[in-house]
């Protein structure tokens, strides 16, 4: 066990032994892998509400990127983070990140410890250190504990957690959050790896391989382990919920690189065993490359082709939340339905990010920014900001000379927006929960307001417009961008089918034609319209799949009566796919941009 704060971090670690093989993996793939883990960790962290000055223990912190960006920043300036990992190299990286952040956030204590070791000395030390702060608020562990190779080690770690949580004072509501890797397509991926071992005659290197004994757990298994560790029904509330994250690879090469990263224990096993067998000279970088390629090929052989040509890999996690039963925590009680809702929110966040970065959408943003007339000192409201793609862009354009208040009705998206502003060191964005139908608290506060792709969803557009105009100072102006979904069109030989599809899609939206109604509605609300522009958005096949075609395909599968018959829909979709291949695919939507001011 070894404790260190960033101030007494050691120098560079010793170079790798000559017996170690360092695999060359492109940085881009490491970033992708880290990003996937951050998505999973963000989802898990959604169960916890930061109180400010939190005391947090991160079990298996790795390089600390998530620990610093999310956990410590969430805890605030008075927070303390105990970052625990058995790898001194990982902890050295963490201390470097923490050192860069210390001018903003002190309170990082790194702990070198083997989580599966029964020795509790590091636990006792944390209990003592945290005791001055009333004890631990959160114990967090993402994608770490399933790497322990025995049930006994799992129970040992959870016993450590029990000790930490029992040490919290009665007014605290300590919480433990764990994410364990589940099955999904990973089961097939492991099967593909085992098959590759045999095909390449590598079995002798795996004679002592322990494998992934807990890679495919069940909720019942972890429930039993948690309770055996001491979290019994009487004193603690235990919730175990499944989640699923699906990664889509563009091609086989991406999958191969993913195998090199996320099955690296397989790769390392070959080298380690070869040294023991005195065969190290026979193992080269090519051996590993061939092994990864064979795993990918075997995995692909088990999949059905997707229309978009992507390669899916699903990871079903089990999220475990433990809290004191006797204390009313400030966090929501998650049911299965709420867990599914959070998974839906994650998918929606990805959708919002993807749409915001489509080339045809990015193309009209300079025009929007010009119309906003972002002068020094301006205060702007972004209503319906989502995860902040526009708010953060506008704030960057204004620098430190103005401010942006970004509101969204969905608190989960607001939290992501705030995290992004913090990570990008944008201090002029304030993210708040807020309903566009209730903006009275902002009366007369803003020089500008901006709204995009929001009024199409509200229940009462006239009321929303009245609330928005009321936020402006005298002489203030606004820019609103909304689509007209009645204008959606596809090139097709079956125009009747296309028309019925467009009508059905529009019926799923609260205000599908509001784009072309903006000028009339804002004028009726008391605004003076200064300009109106209609911008055609031409989508390629991939963008149209995201925006429309995938939903249309699902409608065909469920036999939605608003759409043409499933058989006719399938023919229509096949034509769109064929047009994509021969270069005749066309899809069009009109986006309306309106600028105005409030009558004095």
matplotlib code that plots the C-alpha trace (Angstrom):
import matplotlib.pyplot as plt

x = [0.0, 1.3, -0.4, 0.6, -0.8, 0.3, 2.8, 5.1, 4.7, 7.8, 9.8, 9.5, 8.9, 11.5, 11.5, 9.8, 11.6, 13.1, 10.8, 7.7, 6.1, 4.6, 1.9, 1.6, -2.0, -2.9, -3.8, -7.2, -8.3, -7.2, -9.3, -12.3, -11.9, -11.5, -14.6, -16.7, -15.7, -16.6, -20.1, -20.6, -19.3, -21.4, -24.5, -23.6, -22.9, -26.3, -27.6, -25.7, -26.4, -23.3, -23.8, -20.7, -17.4, -18.1, -15.6, -15.3, -13.4, -12.7, -11.9, -9.7, -9.2, -6.9, -5.2, -7.6, -9.1, -12.7, -11.8, -10.5, -13.0, -16.2, -15.8, -13.5, -15.0, -18.5, -17.4, -16.3, -13.4, -14.0, -14.1, -11.7, -10.9, -9.2, -8.0, -7.1, -5.4, -2.8, -0.8, 1.9, 2.1, -1.6, -1.4, 1.6, -0.6, -3.4, -1.1, 0.0, -3.6, -4.4, -1.3, -2.5, -6.0, -4.7, -4.9, -8.6, -9.3, -7.0, -7.8, -6.5, -5.0, -3.7, -3.6, -1.6, -3.4, -4.5, -8.3, -8.6, -6.1, -7.7, -5.3, -7.5, -4.8, -5.6, -9.3, -8.6, -6.4, -9.2, -11.7, -9.5, -8.8, -12.4, -13.6, -12.6, -15.1, -17.9, -17.0, -17.3, -20.1, -19.6, -17.7, -17.4, -16.1, -16.6, -15.5, -13.0, -14.3, -15.2, -11.4, -11.0, -10.7, -12.6, -15.8, -13.8, -11.9, -15.2, -16.6, -13.3, -13.6, -17.3, -16.3, -13.9, -16.7, -19.0, -16.2, -15.9, -19.7, -20.2, -17.6, -19.8, -21.6, -25.4, -26.3, -24.5, -26.1, -23.2, -23.7, -21.7, -22.0, -20.4, -20.6, -19.8, -19.3, -22.1, -22.6, -24.2, -22.1, -19.0, -20.0, -19.6, -16.3, -14.8, -16.0, -14.3, -11.0, -11.1, -11.7, -8.7, -6.4, -7.2, -6.9, -3.5, -2.2, -1.7, -3.5, -0.2, 0.2, -3.2, -2.6, -2.8, -5.2, -7.9, -10.1, -12.9, -14.8, -17.3, -17.6, -21.1, -22.7, -26.4, -28.1, -28.8, -25.0, -24.1, -27.0, -25.7, -22.1, -23.2, -25.2, -22.6, -20.2, -22.5, -24.9, -28.0, -31.6, -32.1, -29.4, -28.8, -30.8, -29.3, -30.5, -29.1, -30.1, -29.1, -27.9, -26.7, -24.2, -23.8, -20.6, -20.8, -17.5, -17.2, -15.1, -13.2, -9.9, -11.6, -12.9, -9.3, -7.9, -10.6, -9.7, -6.1, -7.1, -10.0, -8.7, -5.2, -5.1, -5.3, -2.5, -0.4, -1.0, 0.7, 3.8, 3.9, 3.5, 6.1, 8.6, 7.8, 8.1, 11.4, 9.8, 9.8, 11.8, 8.9, 6.3, 6.4, 4.1, 2.9, 1.7, -0.5, -1.8, -2.7, -4.4, -6.5, -7.4, -8.5, -10.6, -12.3, -12.9, -14.4, -16.7, -17.8, -18.7, -21.3, -23.1, -25.8, -25.1, -26.6, -28.1, -25.7, -22.7, -21.7, -20.3, -22.2, -20.8, -23.1, -22.0, -24.6, -23.5, -25.0, -25.2, -25.2, -26.3, -26.0, -27.2, -28.3, -31.9, -32.2, -31.3, -33.3, -30.8, -31.0, -30.9, -33.8, -34.9, -34.3, -36.8, -36.3, -38.3, -36.2, -33.0, -34.4, -35.2, -31.6, -30.4, -32.8, -31.4, -27.9, -29.0, -30.7, -27.5, -25.6, -28.4, -28.2, -24.4, -24.6, -27.2, -25.5, -22.3, -23.9, -22.1, -25.4, -26.3, -22.8, -23.1, -25.8, -24.2, -22.1, -25.2, -26.9, -23.9, -23.9, -27.6, -27.0, -24.6, -22.5, -21.1, -18.9, -20.8, -23.9, -26.0, -27.7, -30.4, -30.2, -33.6, -33.9, -30.1, -29.9, -26.3, -24.9, -23.5, -24.8, -24.4, -20.7, -20.0, -21.6, -19.7, -16.4, -17.2, -17.9, -14.8, -14.9, -16.8, -20.4, -22.4, -24.7, -27.5, -28.3, -31.6, -33.2, -36.2, -34.2, -31.9, -29.7, -28.8, -28.2, -25.7, -23.9, -23.8, -22.3, -19.7, -18.7, -18.4, -16.1, -14.0, -13.6, -12.8, -15.6, -16.5, -19.2, -21.9, -24.4, -26.4, -29.7, -32.8, -35.6, -38.9, -39.4, -43.1, -42.0, -39.3, -40.7, -37.6, -35.6, -37.9, -36.0, -32.6, -31.2, -29.9, -30.5, -32.2, -31.6, -33.8, -33.2, -35.2, -37.1, -40.5, -41.4, -41.7, -43.5, -47.2, -48.1, -45.9, -47.8, -47.1, -43.5, -43.0, -44.6, -42.3, -39.3, -40.0, -40.5, -36.9, -35.5, -34.3, -35.6, -34.0, -33.1, -33.2, -33.6, -32.8, -35.0, -34.2, -36.9, -37.6, -40.7, -41.3, -44.0, -41.2, -39.3, -38.9, -37.1, -36.3, -38.5, -40.4, -43.3, -44.4, -47.6, -45.7, -43.3, -46.1, -47.7, -44.4, -43.8, -47.3, -46.8, -43.5, -44.9, -47.8, -45.2, -44.1, -46.0, -45.6, -44.2, -44.8, -43.7, -40.7, -42.8, -45.1, -42.4, -42.8, -46.6, -46.5, -43.8, -45.5, -48.7, -46.8, -45.6, -42.3, -41.1, -39.7, -36.4, -35.6, -36.7, -34.7, -35.4, -32.3, -32.5, -30.8, -29.7, -29.0, -26.9, -28.0, -26.1, -27.7, -31.1, -30.8, -30.2, -33.0, -35.7, -34.9, -34.2, -37.5, -39.3, -37.8, -39.0, -42.5, -42.4, -41.5, -44.3, -46.9, -47.7, -51.1, -50.1, -47.5, -47.9, -48.1, -44.9, -44.4, -44.6, -42.4, -39.7, -39.7, -39.4, -36.5, -34.8, -35.1, -33.4, -30.6, -30.1, -30.1, -27.4, -25.3, -25.7, -25.4, -29.0, -30.1, -31.7, -33.3, -34.4, -35.7, -36.3, -34.9, -36.3, -34.2, -36.1, -34.5, -36.6, -36.9, -39.4, -41.6, -40.6]
y = [0.0, 3.5, 6.9, 10.0, 13.4, 15.2, 17.3, 14.3, 12.3, 10.4, 11.0, 9.0, 5.3, 2.7, 1.7, -1.5, -4.7, -6.3, -9.2, -7.0, -6.5, -3.0, -3.2, -0.3, 0.8, 4.1, 6.9, 7.4, 3.9, 4.5, 7.6, 5.7, 3.0, 5.6, 7.4, 4.3, 3.8, 7.4, 6.9, 3.9, 5.8, 8.9, 6.7, 5.2, 8.5, 9.7, 8.0, 10.3, 13.9, 15.9, 17.9, 20.0, 19.3, 15.5, 12.9, 10.3, 7.0, 5.8, 2.0, 1.3, 4.8, 4.0, 7.0, 9.3, 11.1, 10.3, 10.8, 14.3, 15.4, 14.1, 13.0, 15.6, 18.5, 17.3, 17.4, 21.0, 23.0, 21.6, 18.0, 15.2, 12.3, 9.0, 7.5, 3.8, 1.6, -1.2, 0.2, 2.8, 3.9, 4.7, 6.6, 8.6, 9.7, 10.6, 12.7, 14.5, 15.3, 16.3, 18.5, 20.4, 20.9, 21.8, 25.5, 24.9, 21.9, 20.5, 17.3, 14.4, 11.5, 8.5, 5.1, 2.2, -0.9, -4.3, -4.3, -8.0, -8.2, -8.9, -6.3, -3.5, -1.0, 1.3, 1.2, 2.0, 5.0, 6.4, 5.9, 8.0, 10.7, 10.9, 10.9, 14.6, 15.3, 13.2, 10.1, 9.0, 10.3, 8.2, 5.0, 4.7, 1.9, 1.6, -1.5, -2.6, -5.1, -7.7, -8.1, -9.8, -13.5, -15.0, -14.6, -14.3, -11.3, -9.7, -10.2, -8.8, -5.6, -5.1, -5.8, -2.9, -0.7, -1.7, -0.6, 2.7, 3.3, 2.3, 4.9, 7.7, 9.8, 9.4, 12.6, 11.3, 9.3, 7.3, 5.6, 3.0, 2.7, -0.2, -1.1, -4.7, -5.9, -8.2, -10.3, -8.9, -9.6, -9.8, -13.4, -14.0, -12.0, -14.2, -17.3, -15.9, -15.4, -18.9, -20.3, -18.2, -19.7, -23.1, -22.2, -20.5, -23.3, -20.9, -23.1, -24.0, -20.3, -20.5, -23.5, -21.4, -18.8, -17.8, -16.3, -13.9, -15.8, -12.9, -11.5, -12.9, -12.3, -12.3, -9.9, -12.8, -13.6, -10.1, -9.7, -12.8, -11.5, -8.1, -9.5, -12.1, -9.1, -7.8, -5.5, -7.3, -6.4, -4.7, -2.1, -1.4, -0.9, -2.7, -2.0, -3.9, -2.8, -3.9, -1.3, -1.8, 0.2, -0.7, 0.3, 0.5, 0.0, 1.3, -1.5, -4.6, -2.7, -0.7, -4.0, -5.4, -2.4, -2.7, -6.4, -5.4, -2.9, -4.5, -8.1, -7.0, -9.4, -12.2, -10.5, -10.2, -13.8, -15.0, -13.0, -13.9, -17.6, -17.5, -16.2, -18.9, -21.5, -19.9, -19.2, -15.4, -15.1, -16.8, -14.2, -11.0, -8.0, -9.9, -12.8, -10.4, -8.7, -12.0, -13.1, -9.9, -10.2, -13.8, -12.9, -10.2, -12.5, -15.2, -12.6, -11.3, -14.8, -15.0, -11.7, -11.0, -8.1, -4.7, -2.4, 0.3, -2.0, -1.2, -3.9, -3.9, -4.9, -4.7, -4.7, -5.3, -4.0, -4.5, -1.3, -1.8, 1.0, 0.6, 3.1, 3.2, 2.2, 4.3, 7.5, 9.4, 10.1, 13.0, 10.7, 9.2, 5.7, 3.9, 1.4, -0.8, 1.7, 4.6, 2.7, 2.1, 5.8, 6.8, 4.4, 6.2, 9.6, 8.4, 7.4, 10.8, 12.6, 10.7, 11.7, 15.4, 15.4, 13.6, 15.9, 19.0, 18.0, 17.0, 19.0, 20.5, 21.7, 23.1, 25.0, 27.4, 28.1, 31.0, 32.7, 32.2, 33.6, 36.6, 37.3, 37.1, 40.1, 38.9, 42.1, 42.5, 42.1, 40.6, 38.3, 35.6, 32.9, 29.5, 28.0, 24.3, 24.0, 20.2, 19.2, 22.6, 22.3, 25.8, 27.4, 26.4, 27.5, 30.9, 31.3, 30.5, 33.2, 35.8, 34.8, 36.3, 39.4, 38.1, 35.3, 32.5, 31.0, 27.6, 26.0, 22.7, 20.9, 17.7, 17.8, 14.9, 16.9, 20.0, 18.0, 16.9, 20.5, 21.7, 19.0, 19.9, 23.6, 22.6, 20.3, 22.9, 25.5, 27.8, 29.9, 32.1, 29.4, 28.8, 25.6, 25.5, 23.3, 25.4, 25.1, 27.3, 27.6, 29.2, 31.9, 34.5, 34.5, 35.8, 38.8, 41.6, 40.0, 39.2, 41.1, 38.1, 34.7, 31.8, 28.8, 25.9, 22.7, 23.3, 24.9, 21.8, 19.9, 22.3, 21.8, 25.5, 27.5, 30.7, 30.7, 29.7, 32.7, 35.1, 33.8, 34.1, 37.7, 38.6, 37.7, 40.4, 43.8, 46.9, 46.7, 43.1, 40.7, 37.0, 34.3, 31.2, 28.2, 25.5, 22.9, 22.4, 18.7, 18.9, 19.8, 16.6, 14.8, 11.8, 10.9, 7.9, 6.2, 5.7, 9.3, 8.2, 6.0, 8.9, 11.3, 9.0, 8.4, 12.1, 12.7, 9.8, 11.2, 14.7, 13.3, 12.0, 15.6, 18.2, 21.1, 19.7, 22.8, 25.5, 26.4, 28.1, 29.6, 31.3, 34.8, 34.7, 33.4, 35.8, 38.8, 37.7, 37.5, 41.2, 40.9, 42.8, 40.4, 41.7, 38.8, 35.3, 32.8, 29.2, 27.0, 23.7, 20.9, 18.1, 14.9, 12.0, 8.4, 8.0, 11.2, 10.2, 6.9, 8.7, 11.3, 9.2, 5.9, 3.8, 5.0, 4.2, 0.7, 0.2, 1.3, -1.3, -4.0, -3.1, -2.5, 1.1, 1.9, 5.5, 4.2, 2.3, -1.5, -3.3, -4.9, -1.6, 0.1, -2.5, -2.0, 1.7, 1.3, -1.0, 1.6, 4.2, 1.8, 1.1, 4.9, 5.3, 2.8, 4.2, 7.9, 9.0, 9.2, 12.6, 13.8, 17.4, 19.3, 23.0, 24.9, 28.3, 31.0, 34.0, 37.1, 39.7, 42.1, 42.9, 46.0, 48.6]
z = [0.0, -0.8, -0.3, -2.3, -3.1, -6.4, -4.5, -3.7, -6.9, -7.9, -11.1, -14.2, -13.8, -14.7, -18.4, -19.4, -18.9, -22.1, -21.5, -22.0, -25.4, -25.8, -28.4, -30.8, -30.9, -32.6, -30.1, -31.8, -30.8, -27.2, -27.2, -28.5, -25.8, -23.1, -24.5, -24.3, -20.7, -19.9, -21.5, -19.2, -16.2, -16.9, -17.0, -13.7, -12.1, -13.1, -10.0, -7.6, -6.8, -5.8, -2.6, -2.8, -0.9, -1.4, -0.1, -2.9, -3.1, -6.7, -6.8, -9.8, -10.9, -13.8, -15.3, -13.5, -16.5, -15.4, -11.7, -12.3, -15.0, -13.4, -9.8, -8.4, -10.5, -9.4, -5.7, -6.0, -4.5, -1.0, -2.3, -1.6, -3.9, -2.8, -6.1, -5.7, -8.2, -8.0, -11.0, -10.0, -13.7, -13.7, -10.5, -11.7, -14.7, -12.4, -10.2, -13.3, -14.2, -10.7, -10.5, -13.5, -11.9, -8.4, -9.1, -9.2, -7.1, -4.3, -2.4, -4.5, -2.6, -4.6, -3.0, -4.4, -3.3, -4.5, -4.2, -3.8, -1.0, 2.4, 4.0, 5.2, 6.2, 3.3, 4.2, 7.8, 6.7, 4.5, 7.3, 9.6, 7.0, 5.9, 9.4, 9.8, 7.0, 8.5, 6.4, 2.8, 0.5, -2.5, -3.4, -7.2, -9.4, -13.1, -15.1, -12.5, -10.0, -12.7, -13.3, -10.0, -10.6, -7.7, -5.8, -2.6, -4.0, -5.0, -1.4, 0.0, -2.0, -1.1, 2.6, 2.3, 0.9, 3.8, 6.3, 4.5, 4.5, 8.1, 9.1, 7.8, 10.4, 10.8, 8.9, 5.8, 3.1, 1.8, -1.5, -3.5, -7.3, -9.2, -12.9, -13.9, -17.4, -18.6, -21.7, -24.8, -27.9, -25.7, -25.1, -28.8, -28.8, -26.1, -28.0, -31.1, -29.1, -27.8, -31.3, -32.6, -29.9, -31.3, -34.9, -34.5, -32.3, -29.3, -26.7, -24.9, -23.9, -22.1, -20.0, -16.8, -18.2, -15.6, -18.3, -17.5, -14.8, -14.1, -17.6, -18.0, -14.6, -13.6, -11.3, -8.9, -8.8, -7.8, -5.4, -3.6, -3.5, -2.3, 0.6, 1.5, 1.9, 4.6, 2.9, 4.3, 3.7, 7.1, 7.0, 3.3, 0.2, -2.8, -6.4, -9.4, -12.9, -16.4, -19.0, -22.5, -24.6, -28.3, -30.1, -33.9, -35.8, -39.3, -40.6, -39.7, -39.0, -36.2, -34.7, -34.9, -33.1, -30.5, -29.9, -29.4, -26.7, -24.9, -25.0, -24.2, -21.3, -23.9, -25.8, -22.7, -21.7, -24.9, -24.2, -20.5, -21.1, -23.9, -21.5, -19.0, -21.8, -23.0, -26.4, -26.2, -29.4, -31.3, -30.3, -32.3, -33.0, -36.0, -33.7, -31.8, -35.0, -36.5, -33.3, -33.2, -36.8, -36.4, -33.4, -35.4, -38.4, -36.2, -34.5, -37.8, -39.0, -36.2, -37.2, -39.7, -42.1, -41.2, -43.9, -42.9, -43.0, -39.4, -37.0, -33.7, -30.3, -27.4, -23.8, -21.2, -17.9, -14.4, -12.3, -8.6, -6.2, -2.5, 0.1, 3.7, 4.2, 7.3, 5.6, 3.1, 0.4, -2.0, -5.0, -7.0, -6.3, -9.6, -10.9, -14.0, -16.0, -14.9, -15.7, -19.2, -19.4, -18.6, -21.3, -23.6, -22.6, -23.4, -26.9, -27.3, -26.3, -29.0, -31.5, -30.5, -30.9, -34.3, -35.7, -34.5, -36.3, -39.7, -42.4, -43.7, -40.2, -39.5, -42.9, -41.7, -38.3, -39.5, -40.8, -37.4, -35.6, -37.9, -37.3, -33.5, -33.7, -30.7, -29.4, -26.2, -22.9, -24.4, -22.2, -24.2, -23.4, -25.2, -24.5, -25.1, -25.2, -25.0, -24.3, -25.3, -28.8, -29.7, -26.3, -26.1, -29.7, -29.0, -25.7, -27.5, -30.1, -27.3, -25.3, -21.8, -22.9, -22.4, -20.9, -22.0, -19.8, -21.3, -20.1, -20.8, -19.3, -19.0, -16.0, -17.3, -20.4, -18.2, -16.2, -19.3, -20.6, -17.4, -17.4, -21.0, -20.2, -17.2, -19.3, -22.1, -19.5, -20.7, -17.7, -19.4, -19.7, -16.9, -17.4, -15.6, -15.6, -17.1, -19.0, -22.1, -21.0, -17.7, -18.0, -15.6, -13.5, -16.5, -17.3, -19.0, -18.4, -21.9, -24.9, -27.1, -27.1, -29.4, -30.0, -32.4, -32.9, -29.7, -30.6, -32.7, -29.5, -27.1, -26.2, -26.4, -29.0, -28.5, -24.7, -25.3, -27.6, -25.1, -22.4, -24.6, -25.7, -22.1, -21.3, -23.6, -22.5, -24.5, -27.9, -27.5, -30.5, -31.2, -33.7, -34.0, -36.2, -36.7, -39.5, -41.6, -41.6, -44.2, -46.6, -46.1, -49.4, -50.8, -54.4, -55.1, -57.9, -55.5, -54.8, -53.2, -50.7, -50.1, -49.4, -46.9, -45.1, -44.8, -43.5, -40.9, -39.8, -39.3, -37.2, -34.7, -33.9, -31.9, -34.3, -37.5, -39.7, -37.2, -39.2, -41.9, -39.2, -37.1, -38.5, -38.1, -34.6, -33.3, -34.9, -33.2, -29.9, -30.2, -32.1, -35.1, -37.8, -39.2, -41.6, -42.6, -44.6, -45.7, -45.9, -47.8, -45.9, -48.3, -46.3, -47.5, -47.0, -43.7, -42.2, -43.5, -41.7, -38.5, -39.1, -40.7, -42.4, -39.3, -37.7, -40.9, -40.9, -37.4, -38.4, -41.1, -38.5, -36.1, -38.8, -37.9, -39.5, -40.2, -42.7, -45.9, -45.6, -44.3, -47.7, -49.5, -47.0, -47.4, -51.2, -50.6, -48.2, -50.6, -53.3, -51.0, -50.3, -54.0, -54.7, -52.1, -53.9, -57.4, -56.3, -57.0, -53.3, -52.4, -49.2, -48.4, -45.4, -45.2, -42.2, -41.4, -39.7, -38.3, -36.7, -34.8, -32.0, -29.3, -29.8, -27.2]

ax = plt.figure().add_subplot(projection="3d")
ax.plot(x, y, z, "-o")
ax.set_aspect("equal")
plt.show()
